[in-house]
């Protein structure tokens, strides 16, 4: 009901709309309209009420509310169902619970803050309130389980493209799950899967995007290695606009992968990569070694040329040797 009321108010572009007309169009009582208006105000919507003229939407809150996402997004699959939180331990944890309970493909979990955000290898992810995008998506792809790691590459390409279109910032993707700007971390991606031997039950793609943090907002230990879009551009960035752009790019690439495979994703990933062509240090479970990152294969694995031949890296910690020419502002 609140979404329908917001839709009507938006249609009138800041003009007043009478409570009687809203009640008539939605087939509810004027008292019900008044109650929903109070709830919208509590959520942060600036709604003017005039005894004779009715209601007017003056300003929307800087929150990633489901009604705002649905209004701005033009996706068909992603965002059919949205679970919104002001605070949560981890959007991935919640998305996994929902997925195991049967949540539909495209379900989103979004929170204004995370108390225990996670990255790869159980590392924490700094997720302050209303300064970033902390999002998880439930997918149920028809891929084989061995294709699941490529969903991380797909998400990285989608986010990189969205940042470019919204912020005019060109970023670089570090294999397998980080997006960097001038060597500093801007985005982290965590992909988790539930699968049988030959079929995927669901995939959760968690995304953490540093949007409007200032340098002073980061903990001291993160300031040398992390950055935000506001720091890069010198101005605040609309989180809603960026989030909906990410969803659009993600849906487009995902549908292409379902229909035609991952060739487009892998080629796009190579274009944005800051890993290929660099000397990398690989820390695996049982060994450490260095080599030149030369390519990714059809499975999305990193191919590293060493003194003993090409090594295929499926997992592990990959560190880049410093190189300062990997990204630029357009």
ZICOR-V139971 format. One record per helix or strand of 3 or more residues. SS is the DSSP state (H for helix, E for strand). FROM is the first residue (numbers start at 1). TO is the last residue. If there is no record, write none. Layout:
# ZICOR-V139971
ss/from/to
SS/FROM/TO
SS/FROM/TO
This chain:
# ZICOR-V139971
ss/from/to
H/2/11
H/19/26
H/30/43
E/46/50
E/54/59
H/66/72
E/82/85
H/91/100
E/108/111
H/120/122
E/132/139
H/145/147
H/149/167
E/172/174
E/178/181
E/184/195
E/200/210
H/215/217
H/220/223
H/229/233
H/239/260
H/263/272
E/279/283
E/288/296
E/302/306
E/309/313
E/317/320
